[in-house]
Amino acid sequence: MAHLHVSYRLPVLLLVLCPNRPTATWAVGPFESRIANWTSQTLHPLVLGPDDLPEITDEPTVIRQPVLATLAAIVHNESE
């Protein structure tokens, strides 16, 4: 990840896609990396779950926004 940051001078972000609400709630974190009493890093991932993205079922939207439609399909893969 550091290579991406150095090469493109853009921030690095961890995106977590969760198809169920309990996992999405847990995945928000924060997650700490610790050595004894010292915290070296705290991670707050960006989490997309079923409550964050609408289901996309109409073809014109899929054609117009394929990336959003793909993310929505992953997140809603447990939908009935």
C-alpha positions in Angstrom: 0.0 0.0 0.0 2.8 2.4 0.7 4.0 2.0 -2.9 0.6 3.1 -4.2 0.7 6.1 -1.9 4.2 7.1 -2.9 3.7 6.4 -6.6 0.4 8.3 -7.1 0.4 10.7 -4.1 -3.1 9.6 -3.3 -4.5 8.4 0.1 -4.9 4.7 0.6 -8.3 3.5 1.8 -9.4 0.1 2.9 -12.9 -0.7 1.4 -14.8 -3.6 2.9 -17.9 -5.0 1.2 -20.3 -6.8 3.5 -23.4 -8.7 2.3 -24.9 -8.9 5.8 -25.7 -6.2 8.4 -24.0 -7.8 11.5 -20.7 -8.2 9.6 -20.9 -4.6 8.2 -21.6 -3.3 11.8 -18.5 -5.2 13.1 -16.2 -4.3 10.2 -16.5 -0.5 10.8 -14.0 -1.0 13.6 -11.9 0.6 14.9 -9.1 -2.0 14.9 -6.0 -1.3 16.8 -2.5 -2.7 16.3 -1.0 -2.8 19.8 2.3 -3.8 21.4 1.7 -4.0 25.2 0.2 -0.6 26.1 1.4 1.1 22.9 -1.0 1.6 20.0 1.0 1.8 16.7 -2.0 2.1 14.4 -5.8 2.4 14.4 -7.7 1.4 11.4 -11.2 2.7 10.4 -12.1 1.0 7.1 -14.8 2.3 4.8 -17.6 -0.3 5.0 -20.4 -0.8 2.5 -23.2 -3.0 3.6 -26.8 -3.6 2.5 -27.9 -0.4 4.3 -25.4 1.7 2.5 -26.1 0.9 -1.2 -29.4 0.4 -2.9 -30.1 -2.8 -4.9 -29.7 -1.9 -8.6 -32.0 -4.0 -10.7 -32.8 -1.8 -13.7 -30.7 -2.2 -16.8 -30.3 1.5 -17.7 -28.7 2.2 -14.3 -26.4 -0.8 -14.7 -25.3 0.5 -18.1 -24.8 4.0 -16.8 -23.0 3.1 -13.6 -21.4 -0.3 -13.9 -19.0 0.1 -11.0 -21.8 1.1 -8.6 -23.9 -1.8 -9.9 -21.1 -4.2 -9.3 -20.5 -3.0 -5.8 -24.3 -3.2 -5.1 -24.5 -6.8 -6.5 -21.7 -7.9 -4.2 -23.3 -6.2 -1.2 -26.8 -7.6 -1.9 -25.8 -11.1 -3.0 -27.7 -12.5 0.1 -30.9 -10.7 -0.9 -33.9 -12.7 -1.7 
